[in-house]
Amino acid sequence: VGISRRTYRRWKADKDNTGDKRPIAVRPTPSNKLSDIERQAILNACNEPRFASLPPSQIVPTLLDEGIYHASESSFYRVLKGHNQLKPRGRAKAPNPRKPPETFIAAKPCQVFCWDITYLPSTVRGQFYYLYLIEDIYSRKIVGFEVYDREAGDLAAKLLERTLLNEKAIGTGVVLHSDNGAPMKSQTLRMKAYELGVLTSYSRPRVSNDNPFAEALFRTVKYAPSFPEHGFDSLDNARVWVNDFVSWYNAEHKHSGLNFVTPNER
């Protein structure tokens, strides 16, 4: 109950005691409490025309330079707040409240997917192939993949539809999370997701770690021992290699995030 044994025994011994009187006890006024006159002086100073656009952090030092001291900076803020004057004191707009990031919990397969696109180098300098991957974040299973020679929303839409057909997840309300790349936010993909009953989710602007599962998967891809050091010599070879990698990853790779079982076993 927040009291010592001695206090409890003293209360029990006092026959006139009917309850805890601490909340209603009359306490002396703190010696450093601001008087009404001092509070009014602070308000008058803050409302001077020359201080109309300045916060207390600027007002207090200015007054000190003039040999005037009313109270501390924190007291200025407290007095202004008590009189509902703690508002933006300038031409700048008040900061917009930040919306907390959306969170989704995957308690079973086919509830939350994440996807992304990464470069696959070719043997020709400056030429790349593009690996599209869709991962189930519950099982870490690669449920959809394809290699193309370009980034495009229509290609992503085809892959999404094929993936949902294979996983029997059309119309189930599965969440598809991605970053804010052009293919991810293309109208073609968003319309296809709407048709398939998919809820799209996106990373926050300028936040690089909001799609960690896809980024971790791409690291596993590019650090695989069989990943060609000098790139792929053709699109077909890239597709063959990715197909073999996905088979190995889903069936044999013991995932540390799954207590070292494979995605298929999950």
NORQUIKA-V583344 format. One record per backbone hydrogen bond with DSSP energy under -1.0 kcal/mol. CO is the residue of the C=O (numbers start at 1). NH is the residue of the N-H. Records with the same first field share a line. If there is no record, write none. Layout:
# NORQUIKA-V583344
CO=NH, NH
This chain:
# NORQUIKA-V583344
4=8
5=9
6=10
7=11
8=12
9=13
10=14
14=17
22=25
30=33
35=39
36=40
37=41
38=42
39=43
40=44
41=45
42=46
43=47
45=48
48=51
49=52
51=54
55=58, 59
56=60
58=62
59=63
60=64
61=65
63=68
64=67
72=76
73=77
74=78
75=79
76=80
77=81
78=82
79=83
80=85
81=84
85=87
111=175
112=137
113=177
114=135
116=133
118=131
120=129
121=232
124=127
127=122
129=120
130=148
131=118
132=146
133=116
134=143, 144
135=114
136=140
141=136
144=134
146=132
148=130
152=156
153=157
154=158
155=159
156=160
157=161
158=162
159=163
160=164
161=165
162=166
163=167
164=169
169=172
174=199
175=113
176=201
177=115
178=203
181=185
186=190
187=191
188=192
189=193
190=194
191=195
192=196
193=198
194=197
196=171
199=176
201=178
204=207
211=215
212=216
213=217
214=218
215=219
216=220
217=221
218=222
219=223
221=224
224=227
228=231
232=123
234=238
235=239
236=240
237=241
238=242
239=243
240=244
241=245
242=246
243=247
244=248
245=249
246=250
247=251
248=252, 253
250=264
255=258, 260
256=259
261=255
262=266
